Amino acid sequence: MKFGSDKASHEERCSQGHSSGYITNAADREKGISLAAMIVGWENVQDRMLSRFSTQ
């Protein structure tokens, strides 16, 4: 099963680049973690999100 052209780069396929994919507040982080946990279970969630806010 193929999805799209093998010659297309990630940037061409992705409407937003990774530089614009940061979370900007703690509420977004919690929402992402909760959604992932509903899909795969809490024990399988690893938070690797990049943030642009202070966690202190």
C-alpha distance matrix in Angstrom:
0.0 3.8 6.9 9.9 11.8 12.1 15.8 16.3 18.3 18.2 21.4 20.0 17.2 19.6 22.4 24.7 25.2 25.9 29.6 29.7 27.7 30.8 32.3 35.9 37.6 37.7 36.7 33.3 32.8 33.9 31.7 28.6 29.6 30.4 27.1 25.2 27.6 27.1 23.4 23.6 27.4 30.2 30.1 26.6 27.3 28.3 29.8 28.7 29.3 31.3 34.4 37.0 39.7 42.2 41.5 45.2
3.8 0.0 3.8 6.2 8.0 8.6 12.2 12.6 14.8 15.0 18.0 16.4 13.8 16.6 19.4 21.8 22.3 23.4 26.9 27.1 25.5 28.7 30.6 34.0 36.0 36.5 35.7 32.1 31.8 33.3 31.1 27.9 29.3 30.4 27.1 25.3 28.1 27.7 24.1 24.5 28.3 30.8 30.9 27.3 27.5 28.1 29.1 27.7 28.0 29.6 32.6 34.9 37.9 40.5 40.2 43.9
6.9 3.8 0.0 3.8 6.9 8.4 11.4 10.7 12.7 12.4 15.1 13.4 10.5 13.1 15.8 18.3 19.1 20.4 23.9 23.7 22.3 25.7 27.5 30.9 33.0 33.7 32.8 29.1 29.1 30.7 28.4 25.3 27.0 28.1 24.8 23.3 26.4 26.0 22.6 23.4 27.2 29.5 30.0 26.3 26.0 26.6 27.2 25.7 25.5 27.0 29.9 32.0 34.9 37.8 37.6 41.4
9.9 6.2 3.8 0.0 3.8 6.6 8.7 7.7 10.4 11.0 13.2 10.8 8.6 11.9 14.4 17.3 17.9 19.8 23.0 23.0 22.1 25.7 27.9 31.0 33.5 34.6 33.8 30.0 30.3 32.2 29.9 26.9 28.9 30.2 26.9 25.6 28.9 28.7 25.5 26.3 30.1 32.1 32.7 29.0 28.4 28.6 28.8 26.9 26.4 27.5 30.2 31.9 35.1 38.1 38.3 42.0
11.8 8.0 6.9 3.8 0.0 3.8 5.3 5.5 8.9 10.7 12.9 10.4 9.4 13.1 15.7 18.4 18.5 20.5 23.5 23.9 23.4 27.0 29.5 32.6 35.3 36.6 36.1 32.3 32.4 34.6 32.5 29.4 31.4 33.0 29.8 28.3 31.7 31.8 28.5 29.1 32.8 34.6 34.9 31.2 30.6 30.3 30.5 28.3 27.9 28.6 31.4 33.0 36.4 39.3 39.7 43.4
12.1 8.6 8.4 6.6 3.8 0.0 3.8 5.6 8.0 10.1 12.9 11.3 10.7 14.0 17.2 19.2 18.6 20.1 23.1 24.1 23.5 26.8 29.5 32.7 35.4 36.5 36.4 32.6 32.3 34.6 32.9 29.5 31.2 33.1 30.1 28.2 31.4 31.9 28.6 28.7 32.3 34.0 33.9 30.1 29.7 29.1 29.5 27.1 27.2 27.8 30.9 32.6 36.0 38.7 38.9 42.6
15.8 12.2 11.4 8.7 5.3 3.8 0.0 3.8 6.4 9.6 11.6 9.8 10.4 13.8 16.7 18.7 17.8 19.6 22.2 23.4 23.4 26.7 29.7 32.7 35.7 37.1 37.2 33.4 33.2 35.8 34.2 30.9 32.8 34.9 32.0 30.3 33.7 34.3 31.1 31.3 34.8 36.3 36.3 32.5 31.7 30.9 30.8 28.1 27.9 28.0 30.9 32.2 35.8 38.6 39.2 42.8
16.3 12.6 10.7 7.7 5.5 5.6 3.8 0.0 3.8 6.7 8.2 6.1 6.8 10.2 12.9 15.0 14.4 16.5 19.0 19.9 20.0 23.5 26.5 29.4 32.4 34.0 33.9 30.1 30.2 32.9 31.1 27.9 30.1 32.2 29.4 27.9 31.4 32.0 29.1 29.5 33.0 34.3 34.7 30.9 29.8 28.9 28.6 25.9 25.2 25.2 28.0 29.1 32.7 35.6 36.4 40.0
18.3 14.8 12.7 10.4 8.9 8.0 6.4 3.8 0.0 3.8 5.4 5.2 6.5 8.7 11.7 12.9 11.5 13.3 15.8 17.1 17.3 20.6 23.7 26.6 29.7 31.3 31.6 27.8 27.7 30.6 29.2 25.9 28.0 30.4 27.9 26.3 29.8 30.8 28.1 28.3 31.6 32.5 32.8 29.1 27.7 26.5 25.9 23.0 22.3 22.0 24.8 25.9 29.6 32.3 33.2 36.7
18.2 15.0 12.4 11.0 10.7 10.1 9.6 6.7 3.8 0.0 3.8 5.4 5.1 6.0 9.5 10.1 8.7 10.1 13.0 14.2 13.8 17.1 20.2 23.2 26.1 27.6 27.9 24.1 24.0 26.8 25.5 22.2 24.3 26.7 24.3 22.7 26.3 27.3 24.8 25.1 28.2 29.0 29.5 25.9 24.2 23.0 22.3 19.4 18.7 18.6 21.4 22.7 26.3 29.1 29.7 33.3
21.4 18.0 15.1 13.2 12.9 12.9 11.6 8.2 5.4 3.8 0.0 3.8 5.5 5.2 7.5 7.9 6.4 8.9 11.0 12.0 12.6 16.0 19.2 21.7 25.0 27.0 27.3 23.6 23.8 26.9 25.6 22.6 25.1 27.5 25.2 24.1 27.8 28.8 26.6 27.2 30.1 30.7 31.4 28.0 25.9 24.6 23.3 20.4 19.0 18.3 20.5 21.3 24.9 28.0 29.1 32.6
20.0 16.4 13.4 10.8 10.4 11.3 9.8 6.1 5.2 5.4 3.8 0.0 3.8 5.7 7.4 9.5 9.3 12.3 14.3 14.7 15.3 19.0 21.9 24.4 27.6 29.7 29.6 25.8 26.4 29.3 27.5 24.7 27.3 29.4 26.7 25.8 29.6 30.2 27.8 28.7 31.9 32.8 33.7 30.1 28.3 27.3 26.2 23.5 22.1 21.6 23.8 24.5 28.1 31.2 32.4 36.0
17.2 13.8 10.5 8.6 9.4 10.7 10.4 6.8 6.5 5.1 5.5 3.8 0.0 3.8 6.5 9.0 9.6 12.1 14.8 14.7 14.5 18.2 20.8 23.6 26.5 28.2 27.8 24.0 24.5 27.1 25.1 22.2 24.8 26.6 23.7 22.8 26.5 26.9 24.3 25.4 28.7 29.9 30.8 27.3 25.6 25.1 24.2 21.9 20.6 20.7 23.1 24.2 27.6 30.8 31.5 35.2
19.6 16.6 13.1 11.9 13.1 14.0 13.8 10.2 8.7 6.0 5.2 5.7 3.8 0.0 3.8 5.4 6.4 8.9 11.7 11.1 10.8 14.6 17.1 19.9 22.8 24.6 24.3 20.4 21.1 23.8 21.9 19.1 21.9 23.9 21.2 20.5 24.3 24.8 22.7 23.8 26.9 27.7 28.9 25.5 23.4 22.7 21.5 19.2 17.4 17.5 19.5 20.6 24.0 27.2 28.0 31.7
22.4 19.4 15.8 14.4 15.7 17.2 16.7 12.9 11.7 9.5 7.5 7.4 6.5 3.8 0.0 3.8 6.7 9.8 11.7 10.1 10.5 14.3 16.5 18.8 21.8 24.0 23.4 19.7 21.0 23.7 21.6 19.3 22.5 24.2 21.6 21.5 25.3 25.6 23.9 25.5 28.3 29.0 30.7 27.5 25.1 24.5 22.8 20.8 18.4 18.1 19.5 20.1 23.3 26.8 27.9 31.5
24.7 21.8 18.3 17.3 18.4 19.2 18.7 15.0 12.9 10.1 7.9 9.5 9.0 5.4 3.8 0.0 3.8 6.6 8.0 6.3 7.0 10.7 13.2 15.3 18.6 20.9 20.7 17.1 18.2 21.3 19.6 17.3 20.5 22.6 20.4 20.3 24.0 24.8 23.4 24.8 27.3 27.5 29.1 26.1 23.4 22.4 20.3 18.0 15.4 14.7 15.9 16.3 19.6 23.1 24.4 27.9
25.2 22.3 19.1 17.9 18.5 18.6 17.8 14.4 11.5 8.7 6.4 9.3 9.6 6.4 6.7 3.8 0.0 3.8 5.4 5.6 6.6 9.9 13.2 15.5 18.9 21.1 21.6 18.0 18.5 21.8 20.7 18.1 20.9 23.4 21.6 20.9 24.6 25.9 24.4 25.2 27.6 27.6 28.8 25.7 23.0 21.5 19.4 16.6 14.3 13.1 14.7 15.2 18.8 22.0 23.3 26.9
25.9 23.4 20.4 19.8 20.5 20.1 19.6 16.5 13.3 10.1 8.9 12.3 12.1 8.9 9.8 6.6 3.8 0.0 3.8 5.3 4.8 7.4 10.9 13.5 16.8 18.6 19.6 16.1 15.9 19.4 18.8 16.0 18.4 21.3 19.9 18.9 22.4 24.1 22.8 23.2 25.4 25.0 26.0 23.1 20.2 18.3 16.1 13.1 10.9 9.6 11.7 12.7 16.2 19.2 20.2 23.8
29.6 26.9 23.9 23.0 23.5 23.1 22.2 19.0 15.8 13.0 11.0 14.3 14.8 11.7 11.7 8.0 5.4 3.8 0.0 3.8 5.6 6.9 10.6 12.3 15.9 18.3 19.6 16.4 16.6 20.3 20.0 17.7 20.1 23.1 22.1 21.4 24.8 26.6 25.7 26.1 28.0 27.2 28.3 25.7 22.6 20.4 17.7 14.7 12.1 9.7 10.8 10.6 14.4 17.4 19.1 22.4
29.7 27.1 23.7 23.0 23.9 24.1 23.4 19.9 17.1 14.2 12.0 14.7 14.7 11.1 10.1 6.3 5.6 5.3 3.8 0.0 3.8 5.8 8.9 10.3 14.0 16.7 17.4 14.2 15.1 18.7 17.9 16.0 18.9 21.5 20.3 20.3 23.7 25.1 24.4 25.4 27.2 26.6 28.2 25.7 22.4 20.7 17.9 15.5 12.3 10.3 10.7 10.3 13.8 17.3 19.0 22.4
27.7 25.5 22.3 22.1 23.4 23.5 23.4 20.0 17.3 13.8 12.6 15.3 14.5 10.8 10.5 7.0 6.6 4.8 5.6 3.8 0.0 3.8 6.7 9.4 12.5 14.5 15.1 11.6 12.1 15.5 14.8 12.5 15.3 17.9 16.7 16.5 19.9 21.5 20.7 21.7 23.4 22.8 24.4 21.9 18.6 17.1 14.4 12.2 9.1 8.0 9.0 10.0 13.2 16.5 17.5 21.1
30.8 28.7 25.7 25.7 27.0 26.8 26.7 23.5 20.6 17.1 16.0 19.0 18.2 14.6 14.3 10.7 9.9 7.4 6.9 5.8 3.8 0.0 3.8 6.3 9.4 11.5 12.8 9.7 9.8 13.6 13.6 11.8 14.1 17.0 16.7 16.5 19.5 21.4 21.3 21.9 23.1 21.9 23.5 21.5 17.9 16.1 12.8 10.8 7.2 5.3 5.3 6.4 9.5 12.7 13.7 17.3
32.3 30.6 27.5 27.9 29.5 29.5 29.7 26.5 23.7 20.2 19.2 21.9 20.8 17.1 16.5 13.2 13.2 10.9 10.6 8.9 6.7 3.8 0.0 3.8 6.0 7.9 9.0 6.2 6.6 10.3 10.5 9.4 11.8 14.4 14.5 15.0 17.6 19.4 19.9 20.8 21.5 20.0 22.1 20.5 16.8 15.3 11.8 11.0 7.2 6.4 4.9 6.4 8.0 11.2 11.7 15.4
35.9 34.0 30.9 31.0 32.6 32.7 32.7 29.4 26.6 23.2 21.7 24.4 23.6 19.9 18.8 15.3 15.5 13.5 12.3 10.3 9.4 6.3 3.8 0.0 3.8 7.2 8.6 7.1 8.4 11.5 12.1 12.1 14.4 16.5 17.1 18.0 20.3 22.0 22.9 24.0 24.3 22.6 24.8 23.6 19.8 18.4 14.7 14.1 10.4 8.9 5.9 5.3 5.8 9.3 10.7 13.9
37.6 36.0 33.0 33.5 35.3 35.4 35.7 32.4 29.7 26.1 25.0 27.6 26.5 22.8 21.8 18.6 18.9 16.8 15.9 14.0 12.5 9.4 6.0 3.8 0.0 3.8 5.5 5.6 6.8 9.1 10.3 11.3 13.0 14.8 16.0 17.3 19.0 20.7 22.2 23.2 23.0 21.0 23.4 22.8 19.0 17.8 14.2 14.5 11.3 10.7 7.5 7.7 6.2 8.7 9.1 12.1
37.7 36.5 33.7 34.6 36.6 36.5 37.1 34.0 31.3 27.6 27.0 29.7 28.2 24.6 24.0 20.9 21.1 18.6 18.3 16.7 14.5 11.5 7.9 7.2 3.8 0.0 3.8 5.4 5.1 6.3 8.6 10.0 10.7 12.3 14.3 15.5 16.5 18.5 20.3 21.1 20.4 18.0 20.5 20.3 16.6 15.7 12.3 13.5 10.9 11.3 8.8 10.1 8.1 9.3 8.0 10.9
36.7 35.7 32.8 33.8 36.1 36.4 37.2 33.9 31.6 27.9 27.3 29.6 27.8 24.3 23.4 20.7 21.6 19.6 19.6 17.4 15.1 12.8 9.0 8.6 5.5 3.8 0.0 3.8 5.4 5.2 6.1 8.6 9.9 10.5 12.2 14.2 15.3 16.5 18.6 20.0 19.4 17.5 20.5 20.3 16.7 16.6 13.6 15.2 12.6 13.5 11.5 12.8 11.3 12.9 11.8 14.5
33.3 32.1 29.1 30.0 32.3 32.6 33.4 30.1 27.8 24.1 23.6 25.8 24.0 20.4 19.7 17.1 18.0 16.1 16.4 14.2 11.6 9.7 6.2 7.1 5.6 5.4 3.8 0.0 3.8 5.5 5.1 6.1 8.6 9.9 10.6 12.3 14.2 15.4 16.9 18.3 18.4 16.9 19.8 18.9 15.3 15.1 12.0 13.0 10.0 11.1 9.7 11.4 11.1 13.5 12.8 16.1
32.8 31.8 29.1 30.3 32.4 32.3 33.2 30.2 27.7 24.0 23.8 26.4 24.5 21.1 21.0 18.2 18.5 15.9 16.6 15.1 12.1 9.8 6.6 8.4 6.8 5.1 5.4 3.8 0.0 3.8 5.5 5.2 6.2 8.6 10.0 10.7 12.3 14.4 15.7 16.5 16.3 14.3 16.8 16.0 12.3 11.7 8.4 9.9 7.4 9.3 8.4 11.1 10.8 12.4 10.9 14.4
33.9 33.3 30.7 32.2 34.6 34.6 35.8 32.9 30.6 26.8 26.9 29.3 27.1 23.8 23.7 21.3 21.8 19.4 20.3 18.7 15.5 13.6 10.3 11.5 9.1 6.3 5.2 5.5 3.8 0.0 3.8 5.4 5.1 6.0 8.5 9.9 10.4 12.3 14.4 15.3 14.4 12.3 15.3 15.2 11.8 12.2 9.7 12.2 10.6 12.9 12.1 14.6 13.7 14.8 12.7 15.6
31.7 31.1 28.4 29.9 32.5 32.9 34.2 31.1 29.2 25.5 25.6 27.5 25.1 21.9 21.6 19.6 20.7 18.8 20.0 17.9 14.8 13.6 10.5 12.1 10.3 8.6 6.1 5.1 5.5 3.8 0.0 3.8 5.5 5.1 6.1 8.6 9.9 10.7 12.6 14.4 14.2 13.0 16.3 15.8 12.5 13.6 11.5 13.6 11.7 14.1 13.6 16.0 15.6 17.4 15.8 18.9
28.6 27.9 25.3 26.9 29.4 29.5 30.9 27.9 25.9 22.2 22.6 24.7 22.2 19.1 19.3 17.3 18.1 16.0 17.7 16.0 12.5 11.8 9.4 12.1 11.3 10.0 8.6 6.1 5.2 5.4 3.8 0.0 3.8 5.5 5.2 6.2 8.5 10.0 10.9 12.3 12.8 11.9 14.7 13.4 10.0 10.8 8.9 10.6 8.9 11.8 12.3 15.2 15.6 17.5 16.0 19.5
29.6 29.3 27.0 28.9 31.4 31.2 32.8 30.1 28.0 24.3 25.1 27.3 24.8 21.9 22.5 20.5 20.9 18.4 20.1 18.9 15.3 14.1 11.8 14.4 13.0 10.7 9.9 8.6 6.2 5.1 5.5 3.8 0.0 3.8 5.5 5.2 6.1 8.7 10.1 10.5 10.1 8.5 11.3 10.5 7.1 8.2 7.0 9.9 9.4 12.7 13.5 16.8 16.7 17.9 15.6 18.8
30.4 30.4 28.1 30.2 33.0 33.1 34.9 32.2 30.4 26.7 27.5 29.4 26.6 23.9 24.2 22.6 23.4 21.3 23.1 21.5 17.9 17.0 14.4 16.5 14.8 12.3 10.5 9.9 8.6 6.0 5.1 5.5 3.8 0.0 3.8 5.5 5.1 6.3 8.8 10.1 9.2 8.2 11.8 11.7 9.1 11.3 10.7 13.7 13.1 16.3 16.7 19.7 19.3 20.5 18.2 21.1
27.1 27.1 24.8 26.9 29.8 30.1 32.0 29.4 27.9 24.3 25.2 26.7 23.7 21.2 21.6 20.4 21.6 19.9 22.1 20.3 16.7 16.7 14.5 17.1 16.0 14.3 12.2 10.6 10.0 8.5 6.1 5.2 5.5 3.8 0.0 3.8 5.4 5.2 6.6 8.9 9.4 9.8 13.1 12.1 9.8 12.2 11.8 14.2 13.4 16.6 17.4 20.4 20.7 22.4 20.6 23.8
25.2 25.3 23.3 25.6 28.3 28.2 30.3 27.9 26.3 22.7 24.1 25.8 22.8 20.5 21.5 20.3 20.9 18.9 21.4 20.3 16.5 16.5 15.0 18.0 17.3 15.5 14.2 12.3 10.7 9.9 8.6 6.2 5.2 5.5 3.8 0.0 3.8 5.4 5.2 6.1 7.3 7.9 10.5 8.7 6.5 9.2 9.6 11.9 12.0 15.6 17.1 20.5 21.1 22.6 20.6 23.9
27.6 28.1 26.4 28.9 31.7 31.4 33.7 31.4 29.8 26.3 27.8 29.6 26.5 24.3 25.3 24.0 24.6 22.4 24.8 23.7 19.9 19.5 17.6 20.3 19.0 16.5 15.3 14.2 12.3 10.4 9.9 8.5 6.1 5.1 5.4 3.8 0.0 3.8 5.3 5.3 4.3 4.6 7.9 7.4 6.1 9.5 10.7 13.7 14.3 18.0 19.3 22.7 22.8 23.8 21.3 24.2
27.1 27.7 26.0 28.7 31.8 31.9 34.3 32.0 30.8 27.3 28.8 30.2 26.9 24.8 25.6 24.8 25.9 24.1 26.6 25.1 21.5 21.4 19.4 22.0 20.7 18.5 16.5 15.4 14.4 12.3 10.7 10.0 8.7 6.3 5.2 5.4 3.8 0.0 3.8 6.0 5.7 7.5 10.7 10.3 9.7 13.2 14.2 17.0 17.1 20.7 21.8 25.0 25.1 26.5 24.1 27.1
23.4 24.1 22.6 25.5 28.5 28.6 31.1 29.1 28.1 24.8 26.6 27.8 24.3 22.7 23.9 23.4 24.4 22.8 25.7 24.4 20.7 21.3 19.9 22.9 22.2 20.3 18.6 16.9 15.7 14.4 12.6 10.9 10.1 8.8 6.6 5.2 5.3 3.8 0.0 3.8 6.0 8.9 11.1 9.5 9.5 12.9 14.3 16.5 16.9 20.6 22.3 25.6 26.2 27.8 25.6 28.8
23.6 24.5 23.4 26.3 29.1 28.7 31.3 29.5 28.3 25.1 27.2 28.7 25.4 23.8 25.5 24.8 25.2 23.2 26.1 25.4 21.7 21.9 20.8 24.0 23.2 21.1 20.0 18.3 16.5 15.3 14.4 12.3 10.5 10.1 8.9 6.1 5.3 6.0 3.8 0.0 3.8 6.9 8.0 6.1 7.2 10.7 13.0 15.3 16.6 20.4 22.4 25.9 26.6 27.8 25.4 28.4
27.4 28.3 27.2 30.1 32.8 32.3 34.8 33.0 31.6 28.2 30.1 31.9 28.7 26.9 28.3 27.3 27.6 25.4 28.0 27.2 23.4 23.1 21.5 24.3 23.0 20.4 19.4 18.4 16.3 14.4 14.2 12.8 10.1 9.2 9.4 7.3 4.3 5.7 6.0 3.8 0.0 3.8 5.6 5.6 6.9 10.7 13.0 16.0 17.4 21.1 22.8 26.3 26.4 27.2 24.4 27.2
30.2 30.8 29.5 32.1 34.6 34.0 36.3 34.3 32.5 29.0 30.7 32.8 29.9 27.7 29.0 27.5 27.6 25.0 27.2 26.6 22.8 21.9 20.0 22.6 21.0 18.0 17.5 16.9 14.3 12.3 13.0 11.9 8.5 8.2 9.8 7.9 4.6 7.5 8.9 6.9 3.8 0.0 3.8 5.4 5.5 8.8 10.8 14.2 15.8 19.4 20.8 24.3 24.0 24.4 21.4 23.9
30.1 30.9 30.0 32.7 34.9 33.9 36.3 34.7 32.8 29.5 31.4 33.7 30.8 28.9 30.7 29.1 28.8 26.0 28.3 28.2 24.4 23.5 22.1 24.8 23.4 20.5 20.5 19.8 16.8 15.3 16.3 14.7 11.3 11.8 13.1 10.5 7.9 10.7 11.1 8.0 5.6 3.8 0.0 3.8 5.8 8.4 11.4 14.5 16.8 20.4 22.2 25.8 25.7 25.8 22.7 25.0
26.6 27.3 26.3 29.0 31.2 30.1 32.5 30.9 29.1 25.9 28.0 30.1 27.3 25.5 27.5 26.1 25.7 23.1 25.7 25.7 21.9 21.5 20.5 23.6 22.8 20.3 20.3 18.9 16.0 15.2 15.8 13.4 10.5 11.7 12.1 8.7 7.4 10.3 9.5 6.1 5.6 5.4 3.8 0.0 3.8 6.6 10.0 12.4 14.9 18.5 20.8 24.5 24.9 25.4 22.7 25.4
27.3 27.5 26.0 28.4 30.6 29.7 31.7 29.8 27.7 24.2 25.9 28.3 25.6 23.4 25.1 23.4 23.0 20.2 22.6 22.4 18.6 17.9 16.8 19.8 19.0 16.6 16.7 15.3 12.3 11.8 12.5 10.0 7.1 9.1 9.8 6.5 6.1 9.7 9.5 7.2 6.9 5.5 5.8 3.8 0.0 3.8 6.5 9.3 11.3 15.0 17.1 20.8 21.2 21.8 19.2 22.1
28.3 28.1 26.6 28.6 30.3 29.1 30.9 28.9 26.5 23.0 24.6 27.3 25.1 22.7 24.5 22.4 21.5 18.3 20.4 20.7 17.1 16.1 15.3 18.4 17.8 15.7 16.6 15.1 11.7 12.2 13.6 10.8 8.2 11.3 12.2 9.2 9.5 13.2 12.9 10.7 10.7 8.8 8.4 6.6 3.8 0.0 3.8 6.1 9.0 12.4 14.7 18.4 19.0 19.4 16.9 19.9
29.8 29.1 27.2 28.8 30.5 29.5 30.8 28.6 25.9 22.3 23.3 26.2 24.2 21.5 22.8 20.3 19.4 16.1 17.7 17.9 14.4 12.8 11.8 14.7 14.2 12.3 13.6 12.0 8.4 9.7 11.5 8.9 7.0 10.7 11.8 9.6 10.7 14.2 14.3 13.0 13.0 10.8 11.4 10.0 6.5 3.8 0.0 3.8 5.7 9.0 11.0 14.7 15.2 15.8 13.5 16.7
28.7 27.7 25.7 26.9 28.3 27.1 28.1 25.9 23.0 19.4 20.4 23.5 21.9 19.2 20.8 18.0 16.6 13.1 14.7 15.5 12.2 10.8 11.0 14.1 14.5 13.5 15.2 13.0 9.9 12.2 13.6 10.6 9.9 13.7 14.2 11.9 13.7 17.0 16.5 15.3 16.0 14.2 14.5 12.4 9.3 6.1 3.8 0.0 3.8 6.5 9.5 13.2 14.5 15.4 13.8 17.2
29.3 28.0 25.5 26.4 27.9 27.2 27.9 25.2 22.3 18.7 19.0 22.1 20.6 17.4 18.4 15.4 14.3 10.9 12.1 12.3 9.1 7.2 7.2 10.4 11.3 10.9 12.6 10.0 7.4 10.6 11.7 8.9 9.4 13.1 13.4 12.0 14.3 17.1 16.9 16.6 17.4 15.8 16.8 14.9 11.3 9.0 5.7 3.8 0.0 3.8 6.4 10.1 11.6 13.3 12.3 16.0
31.3 29.6 27.0 27.5 28.6 27.8 28.0 25.2 22.0 18.6 18.3 21.6 20.7 17.5 18.1 14.7 13.1 9.6 9.7 10.3 8.0 5.3 6.4 8.9 10.7 11.3 13.5 11.1 9.3 12.9 14.1 11.8 12.7 16.3 16.6 15.6 18.0 20.7 20.6 20.4 21.1 19.4 20.4 18.5 15.0 12.4 9.0 6.5 3.8 0.0 3.8 7.0 9.3 11.2 11.2 14.8
34.4 32.6 29.9 30.2 31.4 30.9 30.9 28.0 24.8 21.4 20.5 23.8 23.1 19.5 19.5 15.9 14.7 11.7 10.8 10.7 9.0 5.3 4.9 5.9 7.5 8.8 11.5 9.7 8.4 12.1 13.6 12.3 13.5 16.7 17.4 17.1 19.3 21.8 22.3 22.4 22.8 20.8 22.2 20.8 17.1 14.7 11.0 9.5 6.4 3.8 0.0 3.8 5.6 7.9 8.6 12.2
37.0 34.9 32.0 31.9 33.0 32.6 32.2 29.1 25.9 22.7 21.3 24.5 24.2 20.6 20.1 16.3 15.2 12.7 10.6 10.3 10.0 6.4 6.4 5.3 7.7 10.1 12.8 11.4 11.1 14.6 16.0 15.2 16.8 19.7 20.4 20.5 22.7 25.0 25.6 25.9 26.3 24.3 25.8 24.5 20.8 18.4 14.7 13.2 10.1 7.0 3.8 0.0 3.8 7.0 9.2 12.2
39.7 37.9 34.9 35.1 36.4 36.0 35.8 32.7 29.6 26.3 24.9 28.1 27.6 24.0 23.3 19.6 18.8 16.2 14.4 13.8 13.2 9.5 8.0 5.8 6.2 8.1 11.3 11.1 10.8 13.7 15.6 15.6 16.7 19.3 20.7 21.1 22.8 25.1 26.2 26.6 26.4 24.0 25.7 24.9 21.2 19.0 15.2 14.5 11.6 9.3 5.6 3.8 0.0 3.8 6.4 9.0
42.2 40.5 37.8 38.1 39.3 38.7 38.6 35.6 32.3 29.1 28.0 31.2 30.8 27.2 26.8 23.1 22.0 19.2 17.4 17.3 16.5 12.7 11.2 9.3 8.7 9.3 12.9 13.5 12.4 14.8 17.4 17.5 17.9 20.5 22.4 22.6 23.8 26.5 27.8 27.8 27.2 24.4 25.8 25.4 21.8 19.4 15.8 15.4 13.3 11.2 7.9 7.0 3.8 0.0 3.8 5.5
41.5 40.2 37.6 38.3 39.7 38.9 39.2 36.4 33.2 29.7 29.1 32.4 31.5 28.0 27.9 24.4 23.3 20.2 19.1 19.0 17.5 13.7 11.7 10.7 9.1 8.0 11.8 12.8 10.9 12.7 15.8 16.0 15.6 18.2 20.6 20.6 21.3 24.1 25.6 25.4 24.4 21.4 22.7 22.7 19.2 16.9 13.5 13.8 12.3 11.2 8.6 9.2 6.4 3.8 0.0 3.8
45.2 43.9 41.4 42.0 43.4 42.6 42.8 40.0 36.7 33.3 32.6 36.0 35.2 31.7 31.5 27.9 26.9 23.8 22.4 22.4 21.1 17.3 15.4 13.9 12.1 10.9 14.5 16.1 14.4 15.6 18.9 19.5 18.8 21.1 23.8 23.9 24.2 27.1 28.8 28.4 27.2 23.9 25.0 25.4 22.1 19.9 16.7 17.2 16.0 14.8 12.2 12.2 9.0 5.5 3.8 0.0
